[in-house]
Protein backbone atom coordinates (compact mmCIF):
# COMPACT_ATOMS: atom_id res chain seq x y z
CA UNK A 1 0.00 0.00 0.00
CA UNK A 2 2.82 2.39 0.93
CA UNK A 3 4.55 1.61 -2.35
CA UNK A 4 1.32 2.37 -4.21
CA UNK A 5 0.93 5.72 -2.41
CA UNK A 6 4.54 6.58 -3.19
CA UNK A 7 3.94 5.92 -6.88
CA UNK A 8 0.84 8.12 -6.79
CA UNK A 9 2.78 10.94 -5.08
CA UNK A 10 5.58 10.64 -7.64
CA UNK A 11 3.06 10.65 -10.50
CA UNK A 12 1.37 13.78 -9.16
CA UNK A 13 4.78 15.44 -8.66
CA UNK A 14 5.72 14.72 -12.27
CA UNK A 15 2.40 16.10 -13.49
CA UNK A 16 2.79 19.21 -11.36
CA UNK A 17 6.35 19.75 -12.58
CA UNK A 18 5.21 19.33 -16.18
CA UNK A 19 2.44 21.83 -15.66
CA UNK A 20 5.02 24.32 -14.40
CA UNK A 21 7.18 24.08 -17.52
CA UNK A 22 7.36 27.45 -19.24
CA UNK A 23 8.57 27.99 -22.78
CA UNK A 24 11.34 30.54 -23.25
CA UNK A 25 10.43 32.83 -26.13
CA UNK A 26 13.71 34.24 -27.42
CA UNK A 27 12.83 37.76 -28.51
CA UNK A 28 14.89 40.86 -27.74
CA UNK A 29 14.01 44.02 -25.88
CA UNK A 30 14.27 47.41 -27.54
CA UNK A 31 16.58 50.01 -25.98
CA UNK A 32 14.67 51.62 -23.11
CA UNK A 33 11.80 49.10 -23.28
CA UNK A 34 11.02 45.51 -22.41
CA UNK A 35 9.20 43.26 -24.88
CA UNK A 36 5.96 41.88 -23.45
CA UNK A 37 4.46 38.91 -25.29
CA UNK A 38 0.67 39.10 -25.23
CA UNK A 39 -2.58 37.61 -26.51
CA UNK A 40 -5.51 40.03 -26.22
CA UNK A 41 -8.26 37.88 -27.74
CA UNK A 42 -9.42 34.57 -26.25
CA UNK A 43 -12.67 32.87 -25.29
CA UNK A 44 -13.91 30.54 -22.55
CA UNK A 45 -17.09 28.68 -21.61
CA UNK A 46 -18.53 32.03 -20.53
CA UNK A 47 -19.32 32.69 -24.20
CA UNK A 48 -18.54 30.33 -27.09
CA UNK A 49 -15.19 28.90 -25.93
CA UNK A 50 -14.63 25.34 -24.77
CA UNK A 51 -12.41 25.77 -21.70
CA UNK A 52 -12.51 27.22 -18.20
CA UNK A 53 -10.71 30.59 -17.76
CA UNK A 54 -7.89 29.09 -15.67
CA UNK A 55 -6.97 26.88 -18.64
CA UNK A 56 -6.32 30.02 -20.68
CA UNK A 57 -3.99 31.21 -17.92
CA UNK A 58 -2.12 27.89 -17.87
CA UNK A 59 -1.73 27.96 -21.66
CA UNK A 60 -0.40 31.51 -21.53
CA UNK A 61 2.15 30.52 -18.90
CA UNK A 62 3.37 27.48 -20.82
CA UNK A 63 3.63 29.50 -24.05
CA UNK A 64 5.81 32.15 -22.41
CA UNK A 65 3.29 35.00 -22.53
CA UNK A 66 3.45 38.02 -20.26
CA UNK A 67 -0.20 39.05 -20.57
CA UNK A 68 -3.51 37.42 -21.47
CA UNK A 69 -6.98 38.86 -22.01
CA UNK A 70 -10.13 36.77 -21.82
CA UNK A 71 -12.57 38.52 -24.12
CA UNK A 72 -15.84 36.63 -24.01
CA UNK A 73 -18.68 37.93 -26.17
CA UNK A 74 -21.29 40.22 -24.69
CA UNK A 75 -23.99 39.72 -27.29
CA UNK A 76 -23.31 36.05 -28.08
CA UNK A 77 -23.89 33.69 -25.16
CA UNK A 78 -24.65 30.21 -26.55
CA UNK A 79 -24.17 28.53 -23.14
CA UNK A 80 -26.38 30.90 -21.13
CA UNK A 81 -28.86 28.12 -20.31
CA UNK A 82 -26.07 26.11 -18.66
CA UNK A 83 -23.79 28.90 -17.37
CA UNK A 84 -25.25 32.08 -15.84
CA UNK A 85 -24.18 35.17 -17.73
CA UNK A 86 -21.65 37.32 -15.91
CA UNK A 87 -19.47 39.20 -18.38
CA UNK A 88 -16.79 39.77 -15.73
CA UNK A 89 -16.52 36.10 -14.74
CA UNK A 90 -13.55 35.13 -16.92
CA UNK A 91 -11.38 37.94 -15.61
CA UNK A 92 -12.48 37.50 -12.00
CA UNK A 93 -11.54 33.82 -12.07
CA UNK A 94 -7.93 34.45 -13.13
CA UNK A 95 -7.02 37.87 -11.74
CA UNK A 96 -5.56 36.59 -8.45
CA UNK A 97 -4.10 33.35 -9.80
CA UNK A 98 -2.28 35.29 -12.53
CA UNK A 99 -0.04 36.81 -9.85
CA UNK A 100 1.35 33.33 -9.11
CA UNK A 101 2.31 32.95 -12.77
CA UNK A 102 3.77 36.46 -13.19
CA UNK A 103 1.24 37.12 -15.94
CA UNK A 104 -0.73 40.35 -16.39
CA UNK A 105 -4.47 39.59 -16.62
CA UNK A 106 -6.22 42.13 -18.84
CA UNK A 107 -9.90 42.73 -18.13
CA UNK A 108 -11.63 42.60 -21.50
CA UNK A 109 -14.71 41.67 -23.47
CA UNK A 110 -15.76 41.35 -27.10
CA UNK A 111 -18.44 43.63 -28.53
CA UNK A 112 -20.08 41.45 -31.16
CA UNK A 113 -21.90 43.33 -33.93
CA UNK A 114 -22.53 42.83 -37.62
CA UNK A 115 -20.38 44.72 -40.12
CA UNK A 116 -20.09 47.62 -39.86
CA UNK A 117 -18.52 48.03 -37.37
CA UNK A 118 -17.94 44.29 -36.84
CA UNK A 119 -16.37 42.87 -33.69
CA UNK A 120 -14.32 44.96 -31.29
CA UNK A 121 -12.50 44.11 -28.07
CA UNK A 122 -12.61 46.50 -25.15
CA UNK A 123 -9.46 46.00 -23.03
CA UNK A 124 -8.59 47.36 -19.56
CA UNK A 125 -12.27 47.87 -18.70
CA UNK A 126 -13.64 47.95 -15.16
CA UNK A 127 -17.11 46.43 -15.66
CA UNK A 128 -18.13 44.43 -18.72
CA UNK A 129 -21.71 44.14 -17.52
CA UNK A 130 -22.10 47.89 -17.99
CA UNK A 131 -21.53 47.39 -21.72
CA UNK A 132 -24.82 45.60 -22.28
CA UNK A 133 -26.49 48.25 -24.42
CA UNK A 134 -28.49 48.33 -27.65
CA UNK A 135 -26.51 51.06 -29.43
CA UNK A 136 -22.94 50.20 -30.38
CA UNK A 137 -22.10 53.90 -30.00
CA UNK A 138 -23.28 53.78 -26.39
CA UNK A 139 -21.29 50.60 -25.78
CA UNK A 140 -18.03 52.04 -27.12
CA UNK A 141 -18.54 55.36 -25.36
CA UNK A 142 -19.15 53.58 -22.05
CA UNK A 143 -16.06 51.43 -22.53
CA UNK A 144 -13.91 54.45 -23.38
CA UNK A 145 -15.15 56.19 -20.23
CA UNK A 146 -13.87 53.16 -18.31
CA UNK A 147 -10.44 53.79 -19.85
CA UNK A 148 -10.72 51.05 -22.46
CA UNK A 149 -8.32 50.36 -25.29
CA UNK A 150 -10.55 49.50 -28.28
CA UNK A 151 -9.25 46.90 -30.71
CA UNK A 152 -10.92 46.19 -34.06
CA UNK A 153 -10.98 42.40 -34.43
CA UNK A 154 -10.46 40.38 -37.64
CA UNK A 155 -11.44 43.28 -39.97
CA UNK A 156 -11.31 41.04 -43.05
CA UNK A 157 -13.15 38.06 -41.56
CA UNK A 158 -14.93 36.43 -44.50
CA UNK A 159 -18.13 35.88 -42.54
CA UNK A 160 -18.48 39.66 -42.53
CA UNK A 161 -16.29 40.66 -45.50
CA UNK A 162 -16.73 37.89 -48.15
CA UNK A 163 -13.75 39.08 -50.20
CA UNK A 164 -11.52 39.03 -47.12
CA UNK A 165 -10.42 42.65 -47.59
CA UNK A 166 -10.86 45.03 -44.63
CA UNK A 167 -12.71 48.27 -45.39
CA UNK A 168 -13.17 51.50 -43.52
CA UNK A 169 -16.86 52.33 -43.21
CA UNK A 170 -18.31 55.63 -42.08
CA UNK A 171 -18.86 54.27 -38.58
CA UNK A 172 -15.16 53.38 -38.31
CA UNK A 173 -14.18 56.84 -39.47
CA UNK A 174 -16.48 58.30 -36.84
CA UNK A 175 -14.91 56.11 -34.17
CA UNK A 176 -11.43 57.10 -35.36
CA UNK A 177 -12.36 60.78 -35.29
CA UNK A 178 -13.60 60.35 -31.72
CA UNK A 179 -10.45 58.45 -30.73
CA UNK A 180 -12.49 55.30 -30.14
CA UNK A 181 -10.31 52.81 -32.02
CA UNK A 182 -6.77 52.28 -30.73
CA UNK A 183 -5.58 49.12 -32.45
CA UNK A 184 -6.40 46.69 -35.26
CA UNK A 185 -5.66 42.98 -35.59
CA UNK A 186 -3.18 42.22 -38.35
CA UNK A 187 -3.17 38.53 -37.36
CA UNK A 188 -6.29 36.77 -36.11
CA UNK A 189 -6.22 32.99 -35.68
CA UNK A 190 -4.31 32.04 -38.87
CA UNK A 191 -5.47 34.94 -41.08
CA UNK A 192 -3.77 38.24 -41.72
CA UNK A 193 -4.82 41.54 -43.28
CA UNK A 194 -1.89 43.48 -44.81
CA UNK A 195 -3.76 46.66 -45.77
CA UNK A 196 -4.48 47.59 -42.16
CA UNK A 197 -0.82 48.59 -41.75
CA UNK A 198 -1.40 51.85 -43.64
CA UNK A 199 -4.40 52.64 -41.42
CA UNK A 200 -2.35 51.98 -38.30
CA UNK A 201 0.33 54.33 -39.59
CA UNK A 202 -2.13 57.05 -40.63
CA UNK A 203 -4.23 56.96 -37.47
CA UNK A 204 -1.40 56.09 -35.06
CA UNK A 205 -2.94 52.77 -34.04
CA UNK A 206 -1.33 49.69 -32.51
CA UNK A 207 -0.77 46.69 -34.80
CA UNK A 208 -2.12 43.59 -33.05
CA UNK A 209 -1.81 39.79 -33.33
CA UNK A 210 -4.06 37.48 -31.33
CA UNK A 211 -5.23 33.88 -31.34
CA UNK A 212 -8.99 34.41 -30.90
CA UNK A 213 -8.79 30.91 -29.46
CA UNK A 214 -11.95 28.98 -28.65
CA UNK A 215 -10.53 25.47 -28.25
CA UNK A 216 -7.16 24.23 -26.95
CA UNK A 217 -4.12 26.28 -27.95
CA UNK A 218 -1.80 23.27 -28.23
CA UNK A 219 -4.25 21.52 -30.56
CA UNK A 220 -4.77 24.59 -32.72
CA UNK A 221 -1.10 25.55 -33.18
CA UNK A 222 0.90 22.37 -33.68
CA UNK A 223 4.49 22.10 -34.84
CA UNK A 224 5.88 21.92 -37.44
CA UNK A 225 3.08 23.85 -39.16
CA UNK A 226 3.13 26.52 -36.46
CA UNK A 227 6.18 27.41 -34.37
CA UNK A 228 4.27 29.81 -32.15
CA UNK A 229 0.81 31.11 -31.36
CA UNK A 230 -0.11 34.60 -32.59
CA UNK A 231 1.07 37.25 -30.17
CA UNK A 232 1.29 41.00 -29.91
CA UNK A 233 4.77 42.20 -28.97
CA UNK A 234 4.34 45.26 -26.77
CA UNK A 235 7.34 47.49 -26.03
CA UNK A 236 6.66 48.72 -22.50
CA UNK A 237 8.62 50.78 -20.04
CA UNK A 238 7.89 48.22 -17.33
CA UNK A 239 6.14 44.91 -16.83
CA UNK A 240 2.93 46.03 -15.21
CA UNK A 241 -0.66 46.63 -16.24
CA UNK A 242 0.01 50.37 -16.30
CA UNK A 243 3.15 49.90 -18.42
CA UNK A 244 1.31 47.59 -20.80
CA UNK A 245 -1.61 49.98 -21.19
CA UNK A 246 0.63 53.00 -21.77
CA UNK A 247 2.58 51.19 -24.48
CA UNK A 248 -0.56 50.02 -26.29
CA UNK A 249 -2.09 53.49 -26.37
CA UNK A 250 1.27 54.77 -27.65
CA UNK A 251 1.14 52.16 -30.45
CA UNK A 252 4.49 50.53 -29.55
CA UNK A 253 3.73 47.06 -30.92
CA UNK A 254 4.61 44.47 -33.52
CA UNK A 255 2.45 41.57 -34.65
CA UNK A 256 4.20 38.17 -34.55
CA UNK A 257 2.95 34.87 -35.96
CA UNK A 258 4.06 32.10 -38.30
CA UNK A 259 7.68 33.33 -38.44
CA UNK A 260 6.38 36.70 -39.66
CA UNK A 261 6.59 40.16 -38.12
CA UNK A 262 4.35 43.05 -39.11
CA UNK A 263 4.09 46.61 -37.92
CA UNK A 264 5.49 50.09 -38.15
CA UNK A 265 9.03 50.42 -39.43
CA UNK A 266 10.02 52.57 -36.45
CA UNK A 267 9.70 49.45 -34.29
CA UNK A 268 10.38 46.69 -36.83
CA UNK A 269 13.80 48.06 -37.82
CA UNK A 270 15.38 48.32 -34.35
CA UNK A 271 13.78 45.02 -33.36
CA UNK A 272 15.41 43.25 -36.31
CA UNK A 273 18.83 44.69 -35.46
CA UNK A 274 18.40 43.65 -31.83
CA UNK A 275 17.76 40.08 -33.03
CA UNK A 276 21.00 39.76 -34.99
CA UNK A 277 24.72 40.34 -34.53
CA UNK A 278 26.93 40.85 -37.57
CA UNK A 279 30.39 39.62 -36.69
CA UNK A 280 33.69 41.03 -37.90
CA UNK A 281 35.55 39.63 -40.88
CA UNK A 282 37.24 36.46 -39.61
CA UNK A 283 39.00 35.34 -42.82
CA UNK A 284 39.82 36.56 -46.29
CA UNK A 285 41.31 35.18 -49.46
CA UNK A 286 42.45 36.91 -52.60
CA UNK A 287 38.82 36.90 -53.76
CA UNK A 288 36.48 36.81 -50.74
CA UNK A 289 35.71 38.07 -47.25
CA UNK A 290 34.19 35.71 -44.65
CA UNK A 291 32.01 36.77 -41.71
CA UNK A 292 29.16 35.42 -39.54
CA UNK A 293 25.67 36.70 -38.77
CA UNK A 294 24.20 35.37 -35.52
CA UNK A 295 20.44 35.31 -35.10
CA UNK A 296 19.71 35.18 -31.36
CA UNK A 297 15.92 35.12 -31.74
CA UNK A 298 13.22 32.51 -32.36
CA UNK A 299 12.32 34.21 -35.64
CA UNK A 300 14.12 33.17 -38.83
CA UNK A 301 14.81 36.02 -41.21
CA UNK A 302 14.83 35.67 -44.97
CA UNK A 303 17.02 38.29 -46.69
CA UNK A 304 16.25 38.46 -50.41
CA UNK A 305 16.93 40.66 -53.45
CA UNK A 306 20.56 41.21 -52.60
CA UNK A 307 22.61 43.71 -54.64
CA UNK A 308 24.54 42.67 -57.72
CA UNK A 309 27.83 41.06 -56.84
CA UNK A 310 26.67 39.97 -53.37
CA UNK A 311 24.81 36.82 -52.25
CA UNK A 312 21.33 36.97 -53.79
CA UNK A 313 19.70 35.76 -50.58
CA UNK A 314 20.72 34.95 -47.02
CA UNK A 315 18.64 32.86 -44.63
CA UNK A 316 19.21 33.59 -40.95
CA UNK A 317 17.69 30.60 -39.23
CA UNK A 318 16.37 31.00 -35.69
CA UNK A 319 18.99 30.70 -32.92
CA UNK A 320 21.81 30.00 -35.33
CA UNK A 321 24.96 31.34 -36.95
CA UNK A 322 25.10 31.86 -40.71
CA UNK A 323 28.38 32.10 -42.62
CA UNK A 324 28.46 34.75 -45.33
CA UNK A 325 30.99 34.83 -48.16
CA UNK A 326 31.28 38.20 -49.90
CA UNK A 327 33.32 38.91 -52.99
CA UNK A 328 36.01 41.54 -52.60
CA UNK A 329 34.87 42.90 -55.93
CA UNK A 330 31.62 44.06 -54.30
CA UNK A 331 31.86 47.78 -53.48
CA UNK A 332 28.25 48.81 -52.79
CA UNK A 333 25.99 48.71 -49.75
CA UNK A 334 24.92 45.26 -48.60
CA UNK A 335 21.14 45.85 -48.55
CA UNK A 336 18.36 43.25 -48.56
CA UNK A 337 14.60 43.02 -48.34
CA UNK A 338 13.64 41.13 -45.20
CA UNK A 339 10.96 38.95 -46.75
CA UNK A 340 9.09 38.09 -43.55
CA UNK A 341 9.02 41.56 -41.97
CA UNK A 342 6.08 43.55 -43.35
CA UNK A 343 5.77 47.30 -42.86
CA UNK A 344 2.97 47.97 -45.37
CA UNK A 345 0.73 46.31 -47.93
CA UNK A 346 3.12 44.20 -50.02
CA UNK A 347 6.00 46.21 -48.55
CA UNK A 348 8.86 44.53 -46.76
CA UNK A 349 11.49 46.15 -44.58
CA UNK A 350 14.94 46.79 -46.07
CA UNK A 351 17.97 46.00 -43.95
CA UNK A 352 21.59 47.00 -44.33
CA UNK A 353 24.22 44.47 -43.25
CA UNK A 354 27.47 46.03 -42.05
CA UNK A 355 30.51 43.98 -41.02
C-alpha positions as CSV (number, residue, x, y, z in Angstrom):
1,X,0.0,0.0,0.0
2,X,2.8,2.4,0.9
3,X,4.5,1.6,-2.3
4,X,1.3,2.4,-4.2
5,X,0.9,5.7,-2.4
6,X,4.5,6.6,-3.2
7,X,3.9,5.9,-6.9
8,X,0.8,8.1,-6.8
9,X,2.8,10.9,-5.1
10,X,5.6,10.6,-7.6
11,X,3.1,10.6,-10.5
12,X,1.4,13.8,-9.2
13,X,4.8,15.4,-8.7
14,X,5.7,14.7,-12.3
15,X,2.4,16.1,-13.5
16,X,2.8,19.2,-11.4
17,X,6.3,19.7,-12.6
18,X,5.2,19.3,-16.2
19,X,2.4,21.8,-15.7
20,X,5.0,24.3,-14.4
21,X,7.2,24.1,-17.5
22,X,7.4,27.5,-19.2
23,X,8.6,28.0,-22.8
24,X,11.3,30.5,-23.3
25,X,10.4,32.8,-26.1
26,X,13.7,34.2,-27.4
27,X,12.8,37.8,-28.5
28,X,14.9,40.9,-27.7
29,X,14.0,44.0,-25.9
30,X,14.3,47.4,-27.5
31,X,16.6,50.0,-26.0
32,X,14.7,51.6,-23.1
33,X,11.8,49.1,-23.3
34,X,11.0,45.5,-22.4
35,X,9.2,43.3,-24.9
36,X,6.0,41.9,-23.5
37,X,4.5,38.9,-25.3
38,X,0.7,39.1,-25.2
39,X,-2.6,37.6,-26.5
40,X,-5.5,40.0,-26.2
41,X,-8.3,37.9,-27.7
42,X,-9.4,34.6,-26.3
43,X,-12.7,32.9,-25.3
44,X,-13.9,30.5,-22.6
45,X,-17.1,28.7,-21.6
46,X,-18.5,32.0,-20.5
47,X,-19.3,32.7,-24.2
48,X,-18.5,30.3,-27.1
49,X,-15.2,28.9,-25.9
50,X,-14.6,25.3,-24.8
51,X,-12.4,25.8,-21.7
52,X,-12.5,27.2,-18.2
53,X,-10.7,30.6,-17.8
54,X,-7.9,29.1,-15.7
55,X,-7.0,26.9,-18.6
56,X,-6.3,30.0,-20.7
57,X,-4.0,31.2,-17.9
58,X,-2.1,27.9,-17.9
59,X,-1.7,28.0,-21.7
60,X,-0.4,31.5,-21.5
61,X,2.1,30.5,-18.9
62,X,3.4,27.5,-20.8
63,X,3.6,29.5,-24.1
64,X,5.8,32.2,-22.4
65,X,3.3,35.0,-22.5
66,X,3.4,38.0,-20.3
67,X,-0.2,39.0,-20.6
68,X,-3.5,37.4,-21.5
69,X,-7.0,38.9,-22.0
70,X,-10.1,36.8,-21.8
71,X,-12.6,38.5,-24.1
72,X,-15.8,36.6,-24.0
73,X,-18.7,37.9,-26.2
74,X,-21.3,40.2,-24.7
75,X,-24.0,39.7,-27.3
76,X,-23.3,36.1,-28.1
77,X,-23.9,33.7,-25.2
78,X,-24.6,30.2,-26.5
79,X,-24.2,28.5,-23.1
80,X,-26.4,30.9,-21.1
81,X,-28.9,28.1,-20.3
82,X,-26.1,26.1,-18.7
83,X,-23.8,28.9,-17.4
84,X,-25.2,32.1,-15.8
85,X,-24.2,35.2,-17.7
86,X,-21.7,37.3,-15.9
87,X,-19.5,39.2,-18.4
88,X,-16.8,39.8,-15.7
89,X,-16.5,36.1,-14.7
90,X,-13.6,35.1,-16.9
91,X,-11.4,37.9,-15.6
92,X,-12.5,37.5,-12.0
93,X,-11.5,33.8,-12.1
94,X,-7.9,34.5,-13.1
95,X,-7.0,37.9,-11.7
96,X,-5.6,36.6,-8.4
97,X,-4.1,33.3,-9.8
98,X,-2.3,35.3,-12.5
99,X,0.0,36.8,-9.9
100,X,1.3,33.3,-9.1
101,X,2.3,32.9,-12.8
102,X,3.8,36.5,-13.2
103,X,1.2,37.1,-15.9
104,X,-0.7,40.3,-16.4
105,X,-4.5,39.6,-16.6
106,X,-6.2,42.1,-18.8
107,X,-9.9,42.7,-18.1
108,X,-11.6,42.6,-21.5
109,X,-14.7,41.7,-23.5
110,X,-15.8,41.3,-27.1
111,X,-18.4,43.6,-28.5
112,X,-20.1,41.4,-31.2
113,X,-21.9,43.3,-33.9
114,X,-22.5,42.8,-37.6
115,X,-20.4,44.7,-40.1
116,X,-20.1,47.6,-39.9
117,X,-18.5,48.0,-37.4
118,X,-17.9,44.3,-36.8
119,X,-16.4,42.9,-33.7
120,X,-14.3,45.0,-31.3
121,X,-12.5,44.1,-28.1
122,X,-12.6,46.5,-25.1
123,X,-9.5,46.0,-23.0
124,X,-8.6,47.4,-19.6
125,X,-12.3,47.9,-18.7
126,X,-13.6,47.9,-15.2
127,X,-17.1,46.4,-15.7
128,X,-18.1,44.4,-18.7
129,X,-21.7,44.1,-17.5
130,X,-22.1,47.9,-18.0
131,X,-21.5,47.4,-21.7
132,X,-24.8,45.6,-22.3
133,X,-26.5,48.3,-24.4
134,X,-28.5,48.3,-27.6
135,X,-26.5,51.1,-29.4
136,X,-22.9,50.2,-30.4
137,X,-22.1,53.9,-30.0
138,X,-23.3,53.8,-26.4
139,X,-21.3,50.6,-25.8
140,X,-18.0,52.0,-27.1
141,X,-18.5,55.4,-25.4
142,X,-19.1,53.6,-22.1
143,X,-16.1,51.4,-22.5
144,X,-13.9,54.4,-23.4
145,X,-15.2,56.2,-20.2
146,X,-13.9,53.2,-18.3
147,X,-10.4,53.8,-19.9
148,X,-10.7,51.1,-22.5
149,X,-8.3,50.4,-25.3
150,X,-10.5,49.5,-28.3
151,X,-9.2,46.9,-30.7
152,X,-10.9,46.2,-34.1
153,X,-11.0,42.4,-34.4
154,X,-10.5,40.4,-37.6
155,X,-11.4,43.3,-40.0
156,X,-11.3,41.0,-43.0
157,X,-13.2,38.1,-41.6
158,X,-14.9,36.4,-44.5
159,X,-18.1,35.9,-42.5
160,X,-18.5,39.7,-42.5
161,X,-16.3,40.7,-45.5
162,X,-16.7,37.9,-48.1
163,X,-13.8,39.1,-50.2
164,X,-11.5,39.0,-47.1
165,X,-10.4,42.7,-47.6
166,X,-10.9,45.0,-44.6
167,X,-12.7,48.3,-45.4
168,X,-13.2,51.5,-43.5
169,X,-16.9,52.3,-43.2
170,X,-18.3,55.6,-42.1
171,X,-18.9,54.3,-38.6
172,X,-15.2,53.4,-38.3
173,X,-14.2,56.8,-39.5
174,X,-16.5,58.3,-36.8
175,X,-14.9,56.1,-34.2
176,X,-11.4,57.1,-35.4
177,X,-12.4,60.8,-35.3
178,X,-13.6,60.3,-31.7
179,X,-10.5,58.5,-30.7
180,X,-12.5,55.3,-30.1
181,X,-10.3,52.8,-32.0
182,X,-6.8,52.3,-30.7
183,X,-5.6,49.1,-32.4
184,X,-6.4,46.7,-35.3
185,X,-5.7,43.0,-35.6
186,X,-3.2,42.2,-38.3
187,X,-3.2,38.5,-37.4
188,X,-6.3,36.8,-36.1
189,X,-6.2,33.0,-35.7
190,X,-4.3,32.0,-38.9
191,X,-5.5,34.9,-41.1
192,X,-3.8,38.2,-41.7
193,X,-4.8,41.5,-43.3
194,X,-1.9,43.5,-44.8
195,X,-3.8,46.7,-45.8
196,X,-4.5,47.6,-42.2
197,X,-0.8,48.6,-41.7
198,X,-1.4,51.9,-43.6
199,X,-4.4,52.6,-41.4
200,X,-2.4,52.0,-38.3
201,X,0.3,54.3,-39.6
202,X,-2.1,57.1,-40.6
203,X,-4.2,57.0,-37.5
204,X,-1.4,56.1,-35.1
205,X,-2.9,52.8,-34.0
206,X,-1.3,49.7,-32.5
207,X,-0.8,46.7,-34.8
208,X,-2.1,43.6,-33.1
209,X,-1.8,39.8,-33.3
210,X,-4.1,37.5,-31.3
211,X,-5.2,33.9,-31.3
212,X,-9.0,34.4,-30.9
213,X,-8.8,30.9,-29.5
214,X,-11.9,29.0,-28.6
215,X,-10.5,25.5,-28.3
216,X,-7.2,24.2,-26.9
217,X,-4.1,26.3,-28.0
218,X,-1.8,23.3,-28.2
219,X,-4.2,21.5,-30.6
220,X,-4.8,24.6,-32.7
221,X,-1.1,25.6,-33.2
222,X,0.9,22.4,-33.7
223,X,4.5,22.1,-34.8
224,X,5.9,21.9,-37.4
225,X,3.1,23.8,-39.2
226,X,3.1,26.5,-36.5
227,X,6.2,27.4,-34.4
228,X,4.3,29.8,-32.1
229,X,0.8,31.1,-31.4
230,X,-0.1,34.6,-32.6
231,X,1.1,37.2,-30.2
232,X,1.3,41.0,-29.9
233,X,4.8,42.2,-29.0
234,X,4.3,45.3,-26.8
235,X,7.3,47.5,-26.0
236,X,6.7,48.7,-22.5
237,X,8.6,50.8,-20.0
238,X,7.9,48.2,-17.3
239,X,6.1,44.9,-16.8
240,X,2.9,46.0,-15.2
241,X,-0.7,46.6,-16.2
242,X,0.0,50.4,-16.3
243,X,3.1,49.9,-18.4
244,X,1.3,47.6,-20.8
245,X,-1.6,50.0,-21.2
246,X,0.6,53.0,-21.8
247,X,2.6,51.2,-24.5
248,X,-0.6,50.0,-26.3
249,X,-2.1,53.5,-26.4
250,X,1.3,54.8,-27.7
251,X,1.1,52.2,-30.4
252,X,4.5,50.5,-29.5
253,X,3.7,47.1,-30.9
254,X,4.6,44.5,-33.5
255,X,2.5,41.6,-34.7
256,X,4.2,38.2,-34.5
257,X,2.9,34.9,-36.0
258,X,4.1,32.1,-38.3
259,X,7.7,33.3,-38.4
260,X,6.4,36.7,-39.7
261,X,6.6,40.2,-38.1
262,X,4.3,43.1,-39.1
263,X,4.1,46.6,-37.9
264,X,5.5,50.1,-38.1
265,X,9.0,50.4,-39.4
266,X,10.0,52.6,-36.5
267,X,9.7,49.4,-34.3
268,X,10.4,46.7,-36.8
269,X,13.8,48.1,-37.8
270,X,15.4,48.3,-34.3
271,X,13.8,45.0,-33.4
272,X,15.4,43.3,-36.3
273,X,18.8,44.7,-35.5
274,X,18.4,43.6,-31.8
275,X,17.8,40.1,-33.0
276,X,21.0,39.8,-35.0
277,X,24.7,40.3,-34.5
278,X,26.9,40.8,-37.6
279,X,30.4,39.6,-36.7
280,X,33.7,41.0,-37.9
281,X,35.6,39.6,-40.9
282,X,37.2,36.5,-39.6
283,X,39.0,35.3,-42.8
284,X,39.8,36.6,-46.3
285,X,41.3,35.2,-49.5
286,X,42.4,36.9,-52.6
287,X,38.8,36.9,-53.8
288,X,36.5,36.8,-50.7
289,X,35.7,38.1,-47.3
290,X,34.2,35.7,-44.7
291,X,32.0,36.8,-41.7
292,X,29.2,35.4,-39.5
293,X,25.7,36.7,-38.8
294,X,24.2,35.4,-35.5
295,X,20.4,35.3,-35.1
296,X,19.7,35.2,-31.4
297,X,15.9,35.1,-31.7
298,X,13.2,32.5,-32.4
299,X,12.3,34.2,-35.6
300,X,14.1,33.2,-38.8
301,X,14.8,36.0,-41.2
302,X,14.8,35.7,-45.0
303,X,17.0,38.3,-46.7
304,X,16.3,38.5,-50.4
305,X,16.9,40.7,-53.4
306,X,20.6,41.2,-52.6
307,X,22.6,43.7,-54.6
308,X,24.5,42.7,-57.7
309,X,27.8,41.1,-56.8
310,X,26.7,40.0,-53.4
311,X,24.8,36.8,-52.3
312,X,21.3,37.0,-53.8
313,X,19.7,35.8,-50.6
314,X,20.7,34.9,-47.0
315,X,18.6,32.9,-44.6
316,X,19.2,33.6,-41.0
317,X,17.7,30.6,-39.2
318,X,16.4,31.0,-35.7
319,X,19.0,30.7,-32.9
320,X,21.8,30.0,-35.3
321,X,25.0,31.3,-36.9
322,X,25.1,31.9,-40.7
323,X,28.4,32.1,-42.6
324,X,28.5,34.7,-45.3
325,X,31.0,34.8,-48.2
326,X,31.3,38.2,-49.9
327,X,33.3,38.9,-53.0
328,X,36.0,41.5,-52.6
329,X,34.9,42.9,-55.9
330,X,31.6,44.1,-54.3
331,X,31.9,47.8,-53.5
332,X,28.3,48.8,-52.8
333,X,26.0,48.7,-49.8
334,X,24.9,45.3,-48.6
335,X,21.1,45.8,-48.5
336,X,18.4,43.3,-48.6
337,X,14.6,43.0,-48.3
338,X,13.6,41.1,-45.2
339,X,11.0,39.0,-46.8
340,X,9.1,38.1,-43.5
341,X,9.0,41.6,-42.0
342,X,6.1,43.6,-43.3
343,X,5.8,47.3,-42.9
344,X,3.0,48.0,-45.4
345,X,0.7,46.3,-47.9
346,X,3.1,44.2,-50.0
347,X,6.0,46.2,-48.6
348,X,8.9,44.5,-46.8
349,X,11.5,46.1,-44.6
350,X,14.9,46.8,-46.1
351,X,18.0,46.0,-43.9
352,X,21.6,47.0,-44.3
353,X,24.2,44.5,-43.3
354,X,27.5,46.0,-42.1
355,X,30.5,44.0,-41.0
